[in-house]
Amino acid sequence: MMNFDPESPSTPVSPKWEGLSEIDKAIRDNRLMQYRIKKSWADPWGRKLTILGLIVIGTVFAFLAGASFGLW
């Protein structure tokens, strides 16, 4: 008869995931947002989209500020 117990002591279980150890440490240190920002900034497309997003937000803010002061 087969043993269907997943908690069997005969199978060694790794205490940490090998491929996800960096994100696991980030979650433990409560710095998941910092991890996401660093990974996004390291990606060329992520960096371009971040810069483009900040430019769009800045442009909209400048337009609304100029309109409220009667510049146009």
PDB file of N, CA, C and O in Angstrom:
ATOM      1  N   MET A   1       0.837  -1.179   0.000  1.00  0.00           N
ATOM      2  CA  MET A   1       0.000   0.000   0.000  1.00  0.00           C
ATOM      3  C   MET A   1       0.886   1.248   0.000  1.00  0.00           C
ATOM      4  O   MET A   1       1.913   1.292   0.678  1.00  0.00           O
ATOM      5  N   MET A   2       0.475   2.265  -0.772  1.00  0.00           N
ATOM      6  CA  MET A   2       1.279   3.476  -0.904  1.00  0.00           C
ATOM      7  C   MET A   2       0.999   4.441   0.244  1.00  0.00           C
ATOM      8  O   MET A   2      -0.099   4.476   0.799  1.00  0.00           O
ATOM      9  N   ASN A   3       2.015   5.214   0.581  1.00  0.00           N
ATOM     10  CA  ASN A   3       1.882   6.215   1.626  1.00  0.00           C
ATOM     11  C   ASN A   3       1.528   7.547   0.974  1.00  0.00           C
ATOM     12  O   ASN A   3       2.345   8.119   0.253  1.00  0.00           O
ATOM     13  N   PHE A   4       0.314   8.048   1.221  1.00  0.00           N
ATOM     14  CA  PHE A   4      -0.141   9.292   0.612  1.00  0.00           C
ATOM     15  C   PHE A   4      -0.006  10.488   1.552  1.00  0.00           C
ATOM     16  O   PHE A   4      -0.580  11.544   1.284  1.00  0.00           O
ATOM     17  N   ASP A   5       0.725  10.346   2.622  1.00  0.00           N
ATOM     18  CA  ASP A   5       0.902  11.424   3.594  1.00  0.00           C
ATOM     19  C   ASP A   5       1.934  12.415   3.065  1.00  0.00           C
ATOM     20  O   ASP A   5       3.102  12.050   2.931  1.00  0.00           O
ATOM     21  N   PRO A   6       1.545  13.666   2.758  1.00  0.00           N
ATOM     22  CA  PRO A   6       2.522  14.631   2.225  1.00  0.00           C
ATOM     23  C   PRO A   6       3.526  15.097   3.276  1.00  0.00           C
ATOM     24  O   PRO A   6       4.574  15.637   2.923  1.00  0.00           O
ATOM     25  N   GLU A   7       3.230  14.900   4.546  1.00  0.00           N
ATOM     26  CA  GLU A   7       4.121  15.320   5.620  1.00  0.00           C
ATOM     27  C   GLU A   7       5.052  14.193   6.039  1.00  0.00           C
ATOM     28  O   GLU A   7       5.514  14.154   7.180  1.00  0.00           O
ATOM     29  N   SER A   8       5.320  13.301   5.140  1.00  0.00           N
ATOM     30  CA  SER A   8       6.160  12.149   5.451  1.00  0.00           C
ATOM     31  C   SER A   8       7.591  12.597   5.748  1.00  0.00           C
ATOM     32  O   SER A   8       8.146  13.399   4.997  1.00  0.00           O
ATOM     33  N   PRO A   9       8.202  12.097   6.827  1.00  0.00           N
ATOM     34  CA  PRO A   9       9.571  12.501   7.148  1.00  0.00           C
ATOM     35  C   PRO A   9      10.613  11.931   6.195  1.00  0.00           C
ATOM     36  O   PRO A   9      11.772  12.344   6.235  1.00  0.00           O
ATOM     37  N   SER A  10      10.225  10.994   5.343  1.00  0.00           N
ATOM     38  CA  SER A  10      11.191  10.395   4.423  1.00  0.00           C
ATOM     39  C   SER A  10      11.527  11.325   3.254  1.00  0.00           C
ATOM     40  O   SER A  10      12.568  11.160   2.617  1.00  0.00           O
ATOM     41  N   THR A  11      10.659  12.302   2.965  1.00  0.00           N
ATOM     42  CA  THR A  11      10.931  13.236   1.872  1.00  0.00           C
ATOM     43  C   THR A  11      11.492  14.528   2.455  1.00  0.00           C
ATOM     44  O   THR A  11      10.803  15.199   3.223  1.00  0.00           O
ATOM     45  N   PRO A  12      12.720  14.891   2.111  1.00  0.00           N
ATOM     46  CA  PRO A  12      13.288  16.132   2.648  1.00  0.00           C
ATOM     47  C   PRO A  12      12.641  17.350   1.998  1.00  0.00           C
ATOM     48  O   PRO A  12      12.468  17.402   0.780  1.00  0.00           O
ATOM     49  N   VAL A  13      12.293  18.308   2.811  1.00  0.00           N
ATOM     50  CA  VAL A  13      11.654  19.530   2.333  1.00  0.00           C
ATOM     51  C   VAL A  13      12.607  20.688   2.569  1.00  0.00           C
ATOM     52  O   VAL A  13      13.104  20.885   3.678  1.00  0.00           O
ATOM     53  N   SER A  14      12.855  21.445   1.518  1.00  0.00           N
ATOM     54  CA  SER A  14      13.735  22.603   1.624  1.00  0.00           C
ATOM     55  C   SER A  14      13.018  23.710   2.399  1.00  0.00           C
ATOM     56  O   SER A  14      11.860  24.003   2.100  1.00  0.00           O
ATOM     57  N   PRO A  15      13.667  24.332   3.383  1.00  0.00           N
ATOM     58  CA  PRO A  15      12.993  25.370   4.160  1.00  0.00           C
ATOM     59  C   PRO A  15      12.753  26.658   3.375  1.00  0.00           C
ATOM     60  O   PRO A  15      11.866  27.432   3.734  1.00  0.00           O
ATOM     61  N   LYS A  16      13.510  26.902   2.325  1.00  0.00           N
ATOM     62  CA  LYS A  16      13.272  28.095   1.509  1.00  0.00           C
ATOM     63  C   LYS A  16      13.231  27.704   0.036  1.00  0.00           C
ATOM     64  O   LYS A  16      13.845  26.721  -0.379  1.00  0.00           O
ATOM     65  N   TRP A  17      12.507  28.480  -0.731  1.00  0.00           N
ATOM     66  CA  TRP A  17      12.425  28.222  -2.161  1.00  0.00           C
ATOM     67  C   TRP A  17      13.681  28.765  -2.804  1.00  0.00           C
ATOM     68  O   TRP A  17      14.059  29.912  -2.567  1.00  0.00           O
ATOM     69  N   GLU A  18      14.315  27.968  -3.599  1.00  0.00           N
ATOM     70  CA  GLU A  18      15.583  28.373  -4.214  1.00  0.00           C
ATOM     71  C   GLU A  18      15.382  29.519  -5.207  1.00  0.00           C
ATOM     72  O   GLU A  18      16.140  30.488  -5.193  1.00  0.00           O
ATOM     73  N   GLY A  19      14.381  29.417  -6.055  1.00  0.00           N
ATOM     74  CA  GLY A  19      14.181  30.433  -7.087  1.00  0.00           C
ATOM     75  C   GLY A  19      13.554  31.719  -6.581  1.00  0.00           C
ATOM     76  O   GLY A  19      13.660  32.758  -7.232  1.00  0.00           O
ATOM     77  N   LEU A  20      12.909  31.661  -5.442  1.00  0.00           N
ATOM     78  CA  LEU A  20      12.196  32.830  -4.938  1.00  0.00           C
ATOM     79  C   LEU A  20      12.784  33.354  -3.635  1.00  0.00           C
ATOM     80  O   LEU A  20      12.091  34.016  -2.862  1.00  0.00           O
ATOM     81  N   SER A  21      14.037  33.066  -3.390  1.00  0.00           N
ATOM     82  CA  SER A  21      14.631  33.464  -2.111  1.00  0.00           C
ATOM     83  C   SER A  21      14.745  34.982  -1.988  1.00  0.00           C
ATOM     84  O   SER A  21      14.603  35.520  -0.890  1.00  0.00           O
ATOM     85  N   GLU A  22      14.999  35.682  -3.100  1.00  0.00           N
ATOM     86  CA  GLU A  22      15.141  37.140  -3.032  1.00  0.00           C
ATOM     87  C   GLU A  22      13.819  37.812  -2.691  1.00  0.00           C
ATOM     88  O   GLU A  22      13.772  38.712  -1.852  1.00  0.00           O
ATOM     89  N   ILE A  23      12.742  37.374  -3.343  1.00  0.00           N
ATOM     90  CA  ILE A  23      11.438  37.975  -3.048  1.00  0.00           C
ATOM     91  C   ILE A  23      10.942  37.548  -1.678  1.00  0.00           C
ATOM     92  O   ILE A  23      10.247  38.307  -1.003  1.00  0.00           O
ATOM     93  N   ASP A  24      11.294  36.339  -1.262  1.00  0.00           N
ATOM     94  CA  ASP A  24      10.929  35.876   0.073  1.00  0.00           C
ATOM     95  C   ASP A  24      11.590  36.751   1.136  1.00  0.00           C
ATOM     96  O   ASP A  24      10.970  37.095   2.142  1.00  0.00           O
ATOM     97  N   LYS A  25      12.841  37.104   0.906  1.00  0.00           N
ATOM     98  CA  LYS A  25      13.555  37.977   1.847  1.00  0.00           C
ATOM     99  C   LYS A  25      12.946  39.381   1.823  1.00  0.00           C
ATOM    100  O   LYS A  25      12.852  40.028   2.866  1.00  0.00           O
ATOM    101  N   ALA A  26      12.534  39.854   0.654  1.00  0.00           N
ATOM    102  CA  ALA A  26      11.921  41.180   0.552  1.00  0.00           C
ATOM    103  C   ALA A  26      10.600  41.229   1.312  1.00  0.00           C
ATOM    104  O   ALA A  26      10.298  42.222   1.974  1.00  0.00           O
ATOM    105  N   ILE A  27       9.822  40.169   1.219  1.00  0.00           N
ATOM    106  CA  ILE A  27       8.558  40.115   1.947  1.00  0.00           C
ATOM    107  C   ILE A  27       8.824  40.076   3.447  1.00  0.00           C
ATOM    108  O   ILE A  27       8.134  40.737   4.224  1.00  0.00           O
ATOM    109  N   ARG A  28       9.821  39.305   3.848  1.00  0.00           N
ATOM    110  CA  ARG A  28      10.159  39.208   5.272  1.00  0.00           C
ATOM    111  C   ARG A  28      10.605  40.549   5.829  1.00  0.00           C
ATOM    112  O   ARG A  28      10.263  40.900   6.959  1.00  0.00           O
ATOM    113  N   ASP A  29      11.359  41.291   5.050  1.00  0.00           N
ATOM    114  CA  ASP A  29      11.855  42.587   5.504  1.00  0.00           C
ATOM    115  C   ASP A  29      10.849  43.708   5.267  1.00  0.00           C
ATOM    116  O   ASP A  29      11.132  44.871   5.559  1.00  0.00           O
ATOM    117  N   ASN A  30       9.677  43.363   4.739  1.00  0.00           N
ATOM    118  CA  ASN A  30       8.602  44.318   4.471  1.00  0.00           C
ATOM    119  C   ASN A  30       9.079  45.429   3.537  1.00  0.00           C
ATOM    120  O   ASN A  30       8.839  46.609   3.793  1.00  0.00           O
ATOM    121  N   ARG A  31       9.743  45.054   2.473  1.00  0.00           N
ATOM    122  CA  ARG A  31      10.209  46.023   1.483  1.00  0.00           C
ATOM    123  C   ARG A  31       9.871  45.539   0.080  1.00  0.00           C
ATOM    124  O   ARG A  31      10.693  45.622  -0.833  1.00  0.00           O
ATOM    125  N   LEU A  32       8.659  45.038  -0.080  1.00  0.00           N
ATOM    126  CA  LEU A  32       8.236  44.497  -1.367  1.00  0.00           C
ATOM    127  C   LEU A  32       8.129  45.594  -2.427  1.00  0.00           C
ATOM    128  O   LEU A  32       8.446  45.358  -3.593  1.00  0.00           O
ATOM    129  N   MET A  33       7.690  46.778  -2.040  1.00  0.00           N
ATOM    130  CA  MET A  33       7.580  47.869  -3.013  1.00  0.00           C
ATOM    131  C   MET A  33       8.953  48.273  -3.528  1.00  0.00           C
ATOM    132  O   MET A  33       9.118  48.531  -4.720  1.00  0.00           O
ATOM    133  N   GLN A  34       9.932  48.330  -2.645  1.00  0.00           N
ATOM    134  CA  GLN A  34      11.299  48.667  -3.058  1.00  0.00           C
ATOM    135  C   GLN A  34      11.825  47.609  -4.028  1.00  0.00           C
ATOM    136  O   GLN A  34      12.509  47.945  -4.995  1.00  0.00           O
ATOM    137  N   TYR A  35      11.515  46.342  -3.781  1.00  0.00           N
ATOM    138  CA  TYR A  35      11.933  45.258  -4.667  1.00  0.00           C
ATOM    139  C   TYR A  35      11.315  45.437  -6.051  1.00  0.00           C
ATOM    140  O   TYR A  35      11.994  45.282  -7.066  1.00  0.00           O
ATOM    141  N   ARG A  36      10.029  45.761  -6.085  1.00  0.00           N
ATOM    142  CA  ARG A  36       9.350  45.933  -7.370  1.00  0.00           C
ATOM    143  C   ARG A  36       9.920  47.118  -8.148  1.00  0.00           C
ATOM    144  O   ARG A  36      10.095  47.041  -9.364  1.00  0.00           O
ATOM    145  N   ILE A  37      10.205  48.205  -7.449  1.00  0.00           N
ATOM    146  CA  ILE A  37      10.749  49.387  -8.124  1.00  0.00           C
ATOM    147  C   ILE A  37      12.132  49.092  -8.684  1.00  0.00           C
ATOM    148  O   ILE A  37      12.439  49.489  -9.808  1.00  0.00           O
ATOM    149  N   LYS A  38      12.969  48.405  -7.919  1.00  0.00           N
ATOM    150  CA  LYS A  38      14.317  48.074  -8.399  1.00  0.00           C
ATOM    151  C   LYS A  38      14.261  47.149  -9.608  1.00  0.00           C
ATOM    152  O   LYS A  38      15.016  47.330 -10.564  1.00  0.00           O
ATOM    153  N   LYS A  39      13.372  46.158  -9.573  1.00  0.00           N
ATOM    154  CA  LYS A  39      13.252  45.238 -10.704  1.00  0.00           C
ATOM    155  C   LYS A  39      12.707  45.956 -11.930  1.00  0.00           C
ATOM    156  O   LYS A  39      13.153  45.695 -13.048  1.00  0.00           O
ATOM    157  N   SER A  40      11.755  46.853 -11.737  1.00  0.00           N
ATOM    158  CA  SER A  40      11.195  47.599 -12.858  1.00  0.00           C
ATOM    159  C   SER A  40      12.227  48.548 -13.453  1.00  0.00           C
ATOM    160  O   SER A  40      12.294  48.702 -14.672  1.00  0.00           O
ATOM    161  N   TRP A  41      13.031  49.184 -12.608  1.00  0.00           N
ATOM    162  CA  TRP A  41      14.036  50.127 -13.091  1.00  0.00           C
ATOM    163  C   TRP A  41      15.155  49.399 -13.826  1.00  0.00           C
ATOM    164  O   TRP A  41      15.767  49.967 -14.730  1.00  0.00           O
ATOM    165  N   ALA A  42      15.430  48.160 -13.455  1.00  0.00           N
ATOM    166  CA  ALA A  42      16.485  47.393 -14.118  1.00  0.00           C
ATOM    167  C   ALA A  42      16.066  46.972 -15.525  1.00  0.00           C
ATOM    168  O   ALA A  42      16.916  46.743 -16.386  1.00  0.00           O
ATOM    169  N   ASP A  43      14.764  46.873 -15.759  1.00  0.00           N
ATOM    170  CA  ASP A  43      14.246  46.491 -17.069  1.00  0.00           C
ATOM    171  C   ASP A  43      14.196  47.732 -17.959  1.00  0.00           C
ATOM    172  O   ASP A  43      13.633  48.748 -17.551  1.00  0.00           O
ATOM    173  N   PRO A  44      14.774  47.677 -19.174  1.00  0.00           N
ATOM    174  CA  PRO A  44      14.774  48.874 -20.040  1.00  0.00           C
ATOM    175  C   PRO A  44      13.370  49.389 -20.365  1.00  0.00           C
ATOM    176  O   PRO A  44      13.145  50.599 -20.364  1.00  0.00           O
ATOM    177  N   TRP A  45      12.426  48.490 -20.641  1.00  0.00           N
ATOM    178  CA  TRP A  45      11.063  48.926 -20.947  1.00  0.00           C
ATOM    179  C   TRP A  45      10.396  49.506 -19.712  1.00  0.00           C
ATOM    180  O   TRP A  45       9.661  50.489 -19.803  1.00  0.00           O
ATOM    181  N   GLY A  46      10.648  48.904 -18.563  1.00  0.00           N
ATOM    182  CA  GLY A  46      10.084  49.428 -17.322  1.00  0.00           C
ATOM    183  C   GLY A  46      10.604  50.811 -17.009  1.00  0.00           C
ATOM    184  O   GLY A  46       9.861  51.669 -16.533  1.00  0.00           O
ATOM    185  N   ARG A  47      11.884  51.032 -17.276  1.00  0.00           N
ATOM    186  CA  ARG A  47      12.479  52.355 -17.044  1.00  0.00           C
ATOM    187  C   ARG A  47      11.857  53.391 -17.974  1.00  0.00           C
ATOM    188  O   ARG A  47      11.529  54.496 -17.543  1.00  0.00           O
ATOM    189  N   LYS A  48      11.693  53.037 -19.254  1.00  0.00           N
ATOM    190  CA  LYS A  48      11.100  53.980 -20.213  1.00  0.00           C
ATOM    191  C   LYS A  48       9.654  54.306 -19.850  1.00  0.00           C
ATOM    192  O   LYS A  48       9.232  55.459 -19.942  1.00  0.00           O
ATOM    193  N   LEU A  49       8.897  53.291 -19.437  1.00  0.00           N
ATOM    194  CA  LEU A  49       7.507  53.532 -19.062  1.00  0.00           C
ATOM    195  C   LEU A  49       7.409  54.373 -17.792  1.00  0.00           C
ATOM    196  O   LEU A  49       6.513  55.209 -17.672  1.00  0.00           O
ATOM    197  N   THR A  50       8.319  54.161 -16.849  1.00  0.00           N
ATOM    198  CA  THR A  50       8.321  54.965 -15.625  1.00  0.00           C
ATOM    199  C   THR A  50       8.615  56.423 -15.941  1.00  0.00           C
ATOM    200  O   THR A  50       7.934  57.318 -15.441  1.00  0.00           O
ATOM    201  N   ILE A  51       9.620  56.663 -16.763  1.00  0.00           N
ATOM    202  CA  ILE A  51       9.968  58.039 -17.137  1.00  0.00           C
ATOM    203  C   ILE A  51       8.825  58.685 -17.910  1.00  0.00           C
ATOM    204  O   ILE A  51       8.477  59.839 -17.658  1.00  0.00           O
ATOM    205  N   LEU A  52       8.239  57.948 -18.850  1.00  0.00           N
ATOM    206  CA  LEU A  52       7.117  58.477 -19.626  1.00  0.00           C
ATOM    207  C   LEU A  52       5.933  58.796 -18.719  1.00  0.00           C
ATOM    208  O   LEU A  52       5.290  59.834 -18.880  1.00  0.00           O
ATOM    209  N   GLY A  53       5.644  57.918 -17.774  1.00  0.00           N
ATOM    210  CA  GLY A  53       4.539  58.161 -16.841  1.00  0.00           C
ATOM    211  C   GLY A  53       4.761  59.400 -15.998  1.00  0.00           C
ATOM    212  O   GLY A  53       3.835  60.181 -15.781  1.00  0.00           O
ATOM    213  N   LEU A  54       5.995  59.587 -15.517  1.00  0.00           N
ATOM    214  CA  LEU A  54       6.299  60.777 -14.716  1.00  0.00           C
ATOM    215  C   LEU A  54       6.210  62.051 -15.548  1.00  0.00           C
ATOM    216  O   LEU A  54       5.766  63.088 -15.055  1.00  0.00           O
ATOM    217  N   ILE A  55       6.635  61.973 -16.818  1.00  0.00           N
ATOM    218  CA  ILE A  55       6.530  63.139 -17.707  1.00  0.00           C
ATOM    219  C   ILE A  55       5.066  63.491 -17.961  1.00  0.00           C
ATOM    220  O   ILE A  55       4.699  64.666 -17.948  1.00  0.00           O
ATOM    221  N   VAL A  56       4.233  62.483 -18.193  1.00  0.00           N
ATOM    222  CA  VAL A  56       2.806  62.731 -18.429  1.00  0.00           C
ATOM    223  C   VAL A  56       2.158  63.349 -17.189  1.00  0.00           C
ATOM    224  O   VAL A  56       1.396  64.310 -17.299  1.00  0.00           O
ATOM    225  N   ILE A  57       2.459  62.800 -16.017  1.00  0.00           N
ATOM    226  CA  ILE A  57       1.894  63.347 -14.777  1.00  0.00           C
ATOM    227  C   ILE A  57       2.361  64.785 -14.568  1.00  0.00           C
ATOM    228  O   ILE A  57       1.565  65.645 -14.193  1.00  0.00           O
ATOM    229  N   GLY A  58       3.637  65.049 -14.806  1.00  0.00           N
ATOM    230  CA  GLY A  58       4.163  66.407 -14.665  1.00  0.00           C
ATOM    231  C   GLY A  58       3.539  67.375 -15.648  1.00  0.00           C
ATOM    232  O   GLY A  58       3.244  68.517 -15.294  1.00  0.00           O
ATOM    233  N   THR A  59       3.333  66.930 -16.889  1.00  0.00           N
ATOM    234  CA  THR A  59       2.728  67.780 -17.915  1.00  0.00           C
ATOM    235  C   THR A  59       1.282  68.122 -17.563  1.00  0.00           C
ATOM    236  O   THR A  59       0.862  69.272 -17.690  1.00  0.00           O
ATOM    237  N   VAL A  60       0.533  67.132 -17.125  1.00  0.00           N
ATOM    238  CA  VAL A  60      -0.862  67.378 -16.738  1.00  0.00           C
ATOM    239  C   VAL A  60      -0.917  68.330 -15.548  1.00  0.00           C
ATOM    240  O   VAL A  60      -1.748  69.238 -15.517  1.00  0.00           O
ATOM    241  N   PHE A  61      -0.043  68.129 -14.577  1.00  0.00           N
ATOM    242  CA  PHE A  61      -0.004  69.022 -13.415  1.00  0.00           C
ATOM    243  C   PHE A  61       0.336  70.449 -13.839  1.00  0.00           C
ATOM    244  O   PHE A  61      -0.287  71.403 -13.373  1.00  0.00           O
ATOM    245  N   ALA A  62       1.322  70.594 -14.722  1.00  0.00           N
ATOM    246  CA  ALA A  62       1.716  71.927 -15.183  1.00  0.00           C
ATOM    247  C   ALA A  62       0.579  72.592 -15.959  1.00  0.00           C
ATOM    248  O   ALA A  62       0.347  73.792 -15.811  1.00  0.00           O
ATOM    249  N   PHE A  63      -0.128  71.823 -16.782  1.00  0.00           N
ATOM    250  CA  PHE A  63      -1.248  72.377 -17.542  1.00  0.00           C
ATOM    251  C   PHE A  63      -2.357  72.847 -16.610  1.00  0.00           C
ATOM    252  O   PHE A  63      -2.895  73.941 -16.780  1.00  0.00           O
ATOM    253  N   LEU A  64      -2.698  72.019 -15.627  1.00  0.00           N
ATOM    254  CA  LEU A  64      -3.765  72.393 -14.700  1.00  0.00           C
ATOM    255  C   LEU A  64      -3.361  73.579 -13.830  1.00  0.00           C
ATOM    256  O   LEU A  64      -4.185  74.445 -13.541  1.00  0.00           O
ATOM    257  N   ALA A  65      -2.103  73.622 -13.413  1.00  0.00           N
ATOM    258  CA  ALA A  65      -1.630  74.759 -12.617  1.00  0.00           C
ATOM    259  C   ALA A  65      -1.646  76.032 -13.458  1.00  0.00           C
ATOM    260  O   ALA A  65      -2.048  77.087 -12.967  1.00  0.00           O
ATOM    261  N   GLY A  66      -1.219  75.951 -14.708  1.00  0.00           N
ATOM    262  CA  GLY A  66      -1.238  77.115 -15.593  1.00  0.00           C
ATOM    263  C   GLY A  66      -2.648  77.583 -15.883  1.00  0.00           C
ATOM    264  O   GLY A  66      -2.906  78.784 -15.960  1.00  0.00           O
ATOM    265  N   ALA A  67      -3.567  76.635 -16.046  1.00  0.00           N
ATOM    266  CA  ALA A  67      -4.957  77.006 -16.316  1.00  0.00           C
ATOM    267  C   ALA A  67      -5.598  77.657 -15.095  1.00  0.00           C
ATOM    268  O   ALA A  67      -6.416  78.566 -15.237  1.00  0.00           O
ATOM    269  N   SER A  68      -5.238  77.207 -13.908  1.00  0.00           N
ATOM    270  CA  SER A  68      -5.839  77.796 -12.706  1.00  0.00           C
ATOM    271  C   SER A  68      -5.300  79.197 -12.436  1.00  0.00           C
ATOM    272  O   SER A  68      -5.984  80.004 -11.807  1.00  0.00           O
ATOM    273  N   PHE A  69      -4.089  79.502 -12.900  1.00  0.00           N
ATOM    274  CA  PHE A  69      -3.524  80.844 -12.734  1.00  0.00           C
ATOM    275  C   PHE A  69      -3.844  81.751 -13.918  1.00  0.00           C
ATOM    276  O   PHE A  69      -3.411  82.903 -13.948  1.00  0.00           O
ATOM    277  N   GLY A  70      -4.591  81.249 -14.886  1.00  0.00           N
ATOM    278  CA  GLY A  70      -5.014  82.060 -16.016  1.00  0.00           C
ATOM    279  C   GLY A  70      -3.935  82.299 -17.047  1.00  0.00           C
ATOM    280  O   GLY A  70      -3.965  83.313 -17.745  1.00  0.00           O
ATOM    281  N   LEU A  71      -2.992  81.401 -17.160  1.00  0.00           N
ATOM    282  CA  LEU A  71      -1.929  81.574 -18.150  1.00  0.00           C
ATOM    283  C   LEU A  71      -2.405  81.233 -19.556  1.00  0.00           C
ATOM    284  O   LEU A  71      -1.797  81.695 -20.522  1.00  0.00           O
ATOM    285  N   TRP A  72      -3.448  80.458 -19.710  1.00  0.00           N
ATOM    286  CA  TRP A  72      -4.021  80.154 -21.018  1.00  0.00           C
ATOM    287  C   TRP A  72      -5.479  79.870 -20.901  1.00  0.00           C
ATOM    288  O   TRP A  72      -6.136  79.592 -21.904  1.00  0.00           O
TER     289      TRP A  72
END
